[in-house]
Amino acid sequence: MASMNISLPDAMRDWVQEQIDSGKYASASDYVRDLIRHDQSYAHQFLQNAITEGIESGISERSMDELLQEAKQKAAHNS
């Protein structure tokens, strides 16, 4: 297993220690691994929802050029 050093503000470090002291986690590493697992699950679910939404939306009547143009306009508007 690889190791990684991170820096935290005192308030966050104290929060992690409180989680350990409560008995919910055995160590700071255990806590961080749990956070990462939750984040991975969230990202997977977000992607799955997007895929499902796309499938359920059906086949578009618009051309690829029209879709690309719309995406470029949205990207320009959001930047």
N, CA, C and O atoms as a Tinker XYZ file with bonds, in Angstrom:
   316  protein
     1  N      0.850000   -1.173000    0.000000    73     2
     2  CA     0.000000    0.000000    0.000000    64     1     3
     3  C      0.894000    1.234000    0.000000    63     2     4     5
     4  O      1.866000    1.305000    0.753000    81     3
     5  N      0.567000    2.192000   -0.835000    73     3     6
     6  CA     1.331000    3.435000   -0.919000    64     5     7
     7  C      0.922000    4.369000    0.211000    63     6     8     9
     8  O     -0.186000    4.276000    0.738000    81     7
     9  N      1.818000    5.260000    0.573000    73     7    10
    10  CA     1.448000    6.262000    1.567000    64     9    11
    11  C      1.486000    7.639000    0.937000    63    10    12    13
    12  O      2.154000    7.873000   -0.070000    81    11
    13  N      0.738000    8.553000    1.572000    73    11    14
    14  CA     0.605000    9.907000    1.064000    64    13    15
    15  C      0.537000   10.842000    2.265000    63    14    16    17
    16  O     -0.198000   10.580000    3.217000    81    15
    17  N      1.278000   11.901000    2.224000    73    15    18
    18  CA     1.232000   12.899000    3.296000    64    17    19
    19  C      0.351000   14.048000    2.847000    63    18    20    21
    20  O      0.449000   14.515000    1.712000    81    19
    21  N     -0.514000   14.502000    3.752000    73    19    22
    22  CA    -1.367000   15.643000    3.448000    64    21    23
    23  C     -1.274000   16.649000    4.582000    63    22    24    25
    24  O     -0.969000   16.300000    5.722000    81    23
    25  N     -1.542000   17.899000    4.248000    73    23    26
    26  CA    -1.575000   18.966000    5.253000    64    25    27
    27  C     -3.020000   19.411000    5.427000    63    26    28    29
    28  O     -3.763000   19.574000    4.460000    81    27
    29  N     -3.397000   19.601000    6.689000    73    27    30
    30  CA    -4.756000   20.032000    7.007000    64    29    31
    31  C     -4.709000   21.223000    7.941000    63    30    32    33
    32  O     -3.801000   21.331000    8.766000    81    31
    33  N     -5.681000   22.122000    7.821000    73    31    34
    34  CA    -5.806000   23.175000    8.837000    64    33    35
    35  C     -6.132000   22.511000   10.186000    63    34    36    37
    36  O     -6.670000   21.405000   10.228000    81    35
    37  N     -5.804000   23.187000   11.260000    73    35    38
    38  CA    -6.014000   22.627000   12.598000    64    37    39
    39  C     -7.450000   22.157000   12.813000    63    38    40    41
    40  O     -7.676000   21.094000   13.391000    81    39
    41  N     -8.422000   22.946000   12.350000    73    39    42
    42  CA    -9.829000   22.587000   12.565000    64    41    43
    43  C    -10.172000   21.264000   11.880000    63    42    44    45
    44  O    -10.915000   20.457000   12.437000    81    43
    45  N     -9.647000   21.039000   10.700000    73    43    46
    46  CA    -9.905000   19.775000   10.002000    64    45    47
    47  C     -9.182000   18.616000   10.684000    63    46    48    49
    48  O     -9.742000   17.529000   10.826000    81    47
    49  N     -7.963000   18.845000   11.096000    73    47    50
    50  CA    -7.222000   17.810000   11.818000    64    49    51
    51  C     -7.980000   17.417000   13.080000    63    50    52    53
    52  O     -8.100000   16.234000   13.398000    81    51
    53  N     -8.498000   18.427000   13.805000    73    51    54
    54  CA    -9.264000   18.158000   15.019000    64    53    55
    55  C    -10.531000   17.352000   14.706000    63    54    56    57
    56  O    -10.911000   16.462000   15.467000    81    55
    57  N    -11.173000   17.666000   13.592000    73    55    58
    58  CA   -12.380000   16.940000   13.190000    64    57    59
    59  C    -12.050000   15.461000   12.941000    63    58    60    61
    60  O    -12.762000   14.566000   13.397000    81    59
    61  N    -10.970000   15.232000   12.217000    73    59    62
    62  CA   -10.558000   13.847000   11.940000    64    61    63
    63  C    -10.277000   13.130000   13.260000    63    62    64    65
    64  O    -10.684000   11.982000   13.439000    81    63
    65  N     -9.603000   13.780000   14.163000    73    63    66
    66  CA    -9.296000   13.166000   15.460000    64    65    67
    67  C    -10.569000   12.864000   16.242000    63    66    68    69
    68  O    -10.649000   11.834000   16.912000    81    67
    69  N    -11.554000   13.732000   16.167000    73    67    70
    70  CA   -12.833000   13.487000   16.841000    64    69    71
    71  C    -13.511000   12.237000   16.269000    63    70    72    73
    72  O    -14.115000   11.459000   17.008000    81    71
    73  N    -13.408000   12.053000   14.962000    73    71    74
    74  CA   -14.005000   10.875000   14.331000    64    73    75
    75  C    -13.313000    9.602000   14.806000    63    74    76    77
    76  O    -13.956000    8.574000   15.017000    81    75
    77  N    -12.017000    9.683000   14.968000    73    75    78
    78  CA   -11.253000    8.542000   15.472000    64    77    79
    79  C    -11.608000    8.280000   16.938000    63    78    80    81
    80  O    -11.849000    7.139000   17.333000    81    79
    81  N    -11.635000    9.341000   17.733000    73    79    82
    82  CA   -11.939000    9.212000   19.163000    64    81    83
    83  C    -13.347000    8.663000   19.401000    63    82    84    85
    84  O    -13.595000    8.002000   20.409000    81    83
    85  N    -14.263000    8.936000   18.476000    73    83    86
    86  CA   -15.639000    8.440000   18.637000    64    85    87
    87  C    -15.726000    6.933000   18.408000    63    86    88    89
    88  O    -16.731000    6.306000   18.741000    81    87
    89  N    -14.664000    6.354000   17.835000    73    87    90
    90  CA   -14.643000    4.922000   17.576000    64    89    91
    91  C    -15.139000    4.538000   16.197000    63    90    92    93
    92  O    -15.134000    3.362000   15.832000    81    91
    93  N    -15.563000    5.519000   15.440000    73    91    94
    94  CA   -16.073000    5.221000   14.098000    64    93    95
    95  C    -14.950000    4.803000   13.153000    63    94    96    97
    96  O    -15.173000    4.004000   12.243000    81    95
    97  N    -13.760000    5.327000   13.358000    73    95    98
    98  CA   -12.601000    5.016000   12.520000    64    97    99
    99  C    -11.429000    4.632000   13.401000    63    98   100   101
   100  O    -11.289000    5.114000   14.525000    81    99
   101  N    -10.582000    3.748000   12.867000    73    99   102
   102  CA    -9.425000    3.278000   13.617000    64   101   103
   103  C     -8.249000    4.242000   13.515000    63   102   104   105
   104  O     -7.396000    4.290000   14.401000    81   103
   105  N     -8.211000    5.011000   12.422000    73   103   106
   106  CA    -7.077000    5.909000   12.198000    64   105   107
   107  C     -7.464000    6.989000   11.194000    63   106   108   109
   108  O     -8.530000    6.940000   10.580000    81   107
   109  N     -6.577000    7.959000   11.043000    73   107   110
   110  CA    -6.801000    9.004000   10.042000    64   109   111
   111  C     -6.832000    8.390000    8.642000    63   110   112   113
   112  O     -7.608000    8.818000    7.788000    81   111
   113  N     -5.987000    7.389000    8.413000    73   111   114
   114  CA    -5.980000    6.716000    7.110000    64   113   115
   115  C     -7.312000    6.042000    6.828000    63   114   116   117
   116  O     -7.825000    6.104000    5.710000    81   115
   117  N     -7.867000    5.402000    7.842000    73   115   118
   118  CA    -9.166000    4.744000    7.706000    64   117   119
   119  C    -10.236000    5.774000    7.334000    63   118   120   121
   120  O    -11.079000    5.520000    6.473000    81   119
   121  N    -10.194000    6.915000    7.978000    73   119   122
   122  CA   -11.165000    7.986000    7.710000    64   121   123
   123  C    -11.021000    8.499000    6.276000    63   122   124   125
   124  O    -12.020000    8.653000    5.574000    81   123
   125  N     -9.806000    8.761000    5.840000    73   123   126
   126  CA    -9.573000    9.278000    4.486000    64   125   127
   127  C     -9.978000    8.240000    3.445000    63   126   128   129
   128  O    -10.575000    8.594000    2.428000    81   127
   129  N     -9.668000    6.974000    3.677000    73   127   130
   130  CA   -10.086000    5.931000    2.730000    64   129   131
   131  C    -11.602000    5.891000    2.603000    63   130   132   133
   132  O    -12.128000    5.711000    1.505000    81   131
   133  N    -12.310000    6.058000    3.721000    73   131   134
   134  CA   -13.773000    6.070000    3.677000    64   133   135
   135  C    -14.287000    7.267000    2.882000    63   134   136   137
   136  O    -15.229000    7.132000    2.100000    81   135
   137  N    -13.683000    8.426000    3.075000    73   135   138
   138  CA   -14.071000    9.607000    2.300000    64   137   139
   139  C    -13.867000    9.371000    0.809000    63   138   140   141
   140  O    -14.716000    9.734000   -0.005000    81   139
   141  N    -12.750000    8.768000    0.456000    73   139   142
   142  CA   -12.456000    8.503000   -0.956000    64   141   143
   143  C    -13.460000    7.503000   -1.531000    63   142   144   145
   144  O    -13.939000    7.681000   -2.651000    81   143
   145  N    -13.781000    6.455000   -0.773000    73   143   146
   146  CA   -14.779000    5.486000   -1.244000    64   145   147
   147  C    -16.120000    6.163000   -1.490000    63   146   148   149
   148  O    -16.776000    5.890000   -2.495000    81   147
   149  N    -16.536000    7.048000   -0.578000    73   147   150
   150  CA   -17.794000    7.777000   -0.771000    64   149   151
   151  C    -17.730000    8.667000   -2.005000    63   150   152   153
   152  O    -18.698000    8.747000   -2.762000    81   151
   153  N    -16.614000    9.327000   -2.212000    73   151   154
   154  CA   -16.455000   10.196000   -3.375000    64   153   155
   155  C    -16.486000    9.380000   -4.665000    63   154   156   157
   156  O    -17.102000    9.795000   -5.646000    81   155
   157  N    -15.832000    8.237000   -4.668000    73   155   158
   158  CA   -15.851000    7.371000   -5.848000    64   157   159
   159  C    -17.270000    6.888000   -6.143000    63   158   160   161
   160  O    -17.690000    6.846000   -7.299000    81   159
   161  N    -17.992000    6.531000   -5.107000    73   159   162
   162  CA   -19.368000    6.069000   -5.275000    64   161   163
   163  C    -20.238000    7.189000   -5.839000    63   162   164   165
   164  O    -21.056000    6.959000   -6.729000    81   163
   165  N    -20.057000    8.405000   -5.315000    73   163   166
   166  CA   -20.817000    9.559000   -5.810000    64   165   167
   167  C    -20.514000    9.810000   -7.285000    63   166   168   169
   168  O    -21.425000   10.037000   -8.082000    81   167
   169  N    -19.237000    9.769000   -7.643000    73   167   170
   170  CA   -18.847000   10.007000   -9.034000    64   169   171
   171  C    -19.421000    8.935000   -9.950000    63   170   172   173
   172  O    -19.903000    9.236000  -11.042000    81   171
   173  N    -19.368000    7.682000   -9.503000    73   171   174
   174  CA   -19.923000    6.584000  -10.294000    64   173   175
   175  C    -21.428000    6.775000  -10.476000    63   174   176   177
   176  O    -21.943000    6.610000  -11.582000    81   175
   177  N    -22.131000    7.121000   -9.404000    73   175   178
   178  CA   -23.579000    7.310000   -9.476000    64   177   179
   179  C    -23.928000    8.485000  -10.378000    63   178   180   181
   180  O    -24.895000    8.414000  -11.137000    81   179
   181  N    -23.154000    9.566000  -10.306000    73   179   182
   182  CA   -23.379000   10.729000  -11.160000    64   181   183
   183  C    -23.253000   10.333000  -12.623000    63   182   184   185
   184  O    -24.092000   10.704000  -13.445000    81   183
   185  N    -22.207000    9.579000  -12.950000    73   183   186
   186  CA   -21.990000    9.129000  -14.324000    64   185   187
   187  C    -23.102000    8.185000  -14.766000    63   186   188   189
   188  O    -23.606000    8.296000  -15.883000    81   187
   189  N    -23.486000    7.252000  -13.888000    73   187   190
   190  CA   -24.558000    6.318000  -14.227000    64   189   191
   191  C    -25.861000    7.052000  -14.483000    63   190   192   193
   192  O    -26.594000    6.706000  -15.410000    81   191
   193  N    -26.163000    8.064000  -13.671000    73   191   194
   194  CA   -27.380000    8.858000  -13.874000    64   193   195
   195  C    -27.347000    9.584000  -15.214000    63   194   196   197
   196  O    -28.364000    9.655000  -15.903000    81   195
   197  N    -26.193000   10.123000  -15.587000    73   195   198
   198  CA   -26.065000   10.816000  -16.869000    64   197   199
   199  C    -26.267000    9.845000  -18.029000    63   198   200   201
   200  O    -26.926000   10.179000  -19.014000    81   199
   201  N    -25.707000    8.660000  -17.916000    73   199   202
   202  CA   -25.876000    7.648000  -18.963000    64   201   203
   203  C    -27.345000    7.247000  -19.084000    63   202   204   205
   204  O    -27.884000    7.173000  -20.189000    81   203
   205  N    -27.982000    6.992000  -17.959000    73   203   206
   206  CA   -29.396000    6.610000  -17.962000    64   205   207
   207  C    -30.256000    7.713000  -18.564000    63   206   208   209
   208  O    -31.151000    7.440000  -19.364000    81   207
   209  N    -29.987000    8.959000  -18.180000    73   207   210
   210  CA   -30.734000   10.091000  -18.725000    64   209   211
   211  C    -30.561000   10.163000  -20.241000    63   210   212   213
   212  O    -31.523000   10.408000  -20.969000    81   211
   213  N    -29.347000    9.951000  -20.707000    73   211   214
   214  CA   -29.096000    9.985000  -22.142000    64   213   215
   215  C    -29.838000    8.886000  -22.876000    63   214   216   217
   216  O    -30.423000    9.127000  -23.932000    81   215
   217  N    -29.819000    7.693000  -22.331000    73   215   218
   218  CA   -30.518000    6.569000  -22.956000    64   217   219
   219  C    -32.020000    6.824000  -22.989000    63   218   220   221
   220  O    -32.675000    6.584000  -24.003000    81   219
   221  N    -32.558000    7.308000  -21.879000    73   219   222
   222  CA   -33.998000    7.536000  -21.794000    64   221   223
   223  C    -34.470000    8.708000  -22.640000    63   222   224   225
   224  O    -35.659000    8.806000  -22.946000    81   223
   225  N    -33.559000    9.600000  -23.024000    73   223   226
   226  CA   -33.964000   10.769000  -23.811000    64   225   227
   227  C    -34.252000   10.412000  -25.267000    63   226   228   229
   228  O    -34.864000   11.197000  -25.990000    81   227
   229  N    -33.815000    9.235000  -25.694000    73   227   230
   230  CA   -34.107000    8.795000  -27.057000    64   229   231
   231  C    -33.113000    9.349000  -28.061000    63   230   232   233
   232  O    -32.116000    9.977000  -27.705000    81   231
   233  N    -33.412000    9.099000  -29.309000    73   231   234
   234  CA   -32.546000    9.519000  -30.413000    64   233   235
   235  C    -32.897000   10.944000  -30.802000    63   234   236   237
   236  O    -34.065000   11.285000  -30.988000    81   235
   237  N    -31.873000   11.765000  -30.921000    73   235   238
   238  CA   -32.057000   13.177000  -31.259000    64   237   239
   239  C    -32.321000   13.343000  -32.752000    63   238   240   241
   240  O    -31.841000   12.566000  -33.577000    81   239
   241  N    -33.086000   14.363000  -33.073000    73   239   242
   242  CA   -33.345000   14.736000  -34.470000    64   241   243
   243  C    -32.247000   15.666000  -34.988000    63   242   244   245
   244  O    -32.158000   15.916000  -36.191000    81   243
   245  N    -31.411000   16.178000  -34.079000    73   243   246
   246  CA   -30.373000   17.131000  -34.474000    64   245   247
   247  C    -29.143000   16.417000  -35.006000    63   246   248   249
   248  O    -28.864000   15.275000  -34.642000    81   247
   249  N    -28.414000   17.104000  -35.869000    73   247   250
   250  CA   -27.177000   16.545000  -36.434000    64   249   251
   251  C    -26.044000   16.700000  -35.424000    63   250   252   253
   252  O    -26.161000   17.448000  -34.453000    81   251
   253  N    -24.951000   15.987000  -35.664000    73   251   254
   254  CA   -23.769000   16.118000  -34.811000    64   253   255
   255  C    -23.243000   17.544000  -34.845000    63   254   256   257
   256  O    -22.806000   18.059000  -33.816000    81   255
   257  N    -23.274000   18.194000  -36.005000    73   255   258
   258  CA   -22.823000   19.586000  -36.102000    64   257   259
   259  C    -23.674000   20.502000  -35.230000    63   258   260   261
   260  O    -23.148000   21.399000  -34.570000    81   259
   261  N    -24.975000   20.282000  -35.225000    73   259   262
   262  CA   -25.862000   21.103000  -34.383000    64   261   263
   263  C    -25.575000   20.870000  -32.897000    63   262   264   265
   264  O    -25.533000   21.814000  -32.108000    81   263
   265  N    -25.382000   19.614000  -32.532000    73   263   266
   266  CA   -25.086000   19.297000  -31.137000    64   265   267
   267  C    -23.751000   19.894000  -30.711000    63   266   268   269
   268  O    -23.630000   20.423000  -29.606000    81   267
   269  N    -22.750000   19.811000  -31.583000    73   267   270
   270  CA   -21.436000   20.372000  -31.289000    64   269   271
   271  C    -21.509000   21.884000  -31.143000    63   270   272   273
   272  O    -20.896000   22.452000  -30.240000    81   271
   273  N    -22.249000   22.533000  -32.020000    73   271   274
   274  CA   -22.400000   23.991000  -31.954000    64   273   275
   275  C    -23.071000   24.394000  -30.643000    63   274   276   277
   276  O    -22.644000   25.353000  -29.998000    81   275
   277  N    -24.111000   23.674000  -30.247000    73   275   278
   278  CA   -24.796000   23.966000  -28.993000    64   277   279
   279  C    -23.852000   23.785000  -27.803000    63   278   280   281
   280  O    -23.849000   24.607000  -26.886000    81   279
   281  N    -23.054000   22.716000  -27.814000    73   279   282
   282  CA   -22.103000   22.466000  -26.729000    64   281   283
   283  C    -21.062000   23.583000  -26.650000    63   282   284   285
   284  O    -20.702000   24.018000  -25.556000    81   283
   285  N    -20.582000   24.046000  -27.796000    73   283   286
   286  CA   -19.602000   25.135000  -27.822000    64   285   287
   287  C    -20.205000   26.415000  -27.271000    63   286   288   289
   288  O    -19.545000   27.148000  -26.534000    81   287
   289  N    -21.455000   26.689000  -27.624000    73   287   290
   290  CA   -22.126000   27.890000  -27.120000    64   289   291
   291  C    -22.304000   27.820000  -25.605000    63   290   292   293
   292  O    -22.084000   28.807000  -24.904000    81   291
   293  N    -22.700000   26.656000  -25.105000    73   291   294
   294  CA   -22.849000   26.494000  -23.661000    64   293   295
   295  C    -21.523000   26.655000  -22.954000    63   294   296   297
   296  O    -21.455000   27.283000  -21.897000    81   295
   297  N    -20.451000   26.088000  -23.529000    73   295   298
   298  CA   -19.125000   26.188000  -22.915000    64   297   299
   299  C    -18.651000   27.628000  -22.890000    63   298   300   301
   300  O    -18.071000   28.073000  -21.900000    81   299
   301  N    -18.893000   28.362000  -23.972000    73   299   302
   302  CA   -18.480000   29.771000  -24.043000    64   301   303
   303  C    -19.268000   30.601000  -23.032000    63   302   304   305
   304  O    -18.728000   31.527000  -22.426000    81   303
   305  N    -20.529000   30.272000  -22.854000    73   303   306
   306  CA   -21.380000   31.009000  -21.926000    64   305   307
   307  C    -20.990000   30.751000  -20.477000    63   306   308   309
   308  O    -21.115000   31.640000  -19.635000    81   307
   309  N    -20.516000   29.539000  -20.177000    73   307   310
   310  CA   -20.157000   29.150000  -18.813000    64   309   311
   311  C    -18.731000   29.523000  -18.427000    63   310   312   313
   312  O    -18.355000   29.381000  -17.263000    81   311
   313  N    -17.937000   29.993000  -19.371000    73   311   314
   314  CA   -16.542000   30.311000  -19.028000    64   313   315
   315  C    -16.353000   31.763000  -18.679000    63   314   316
   316  O    -15.238000   32.183000  -18.369000    81   315
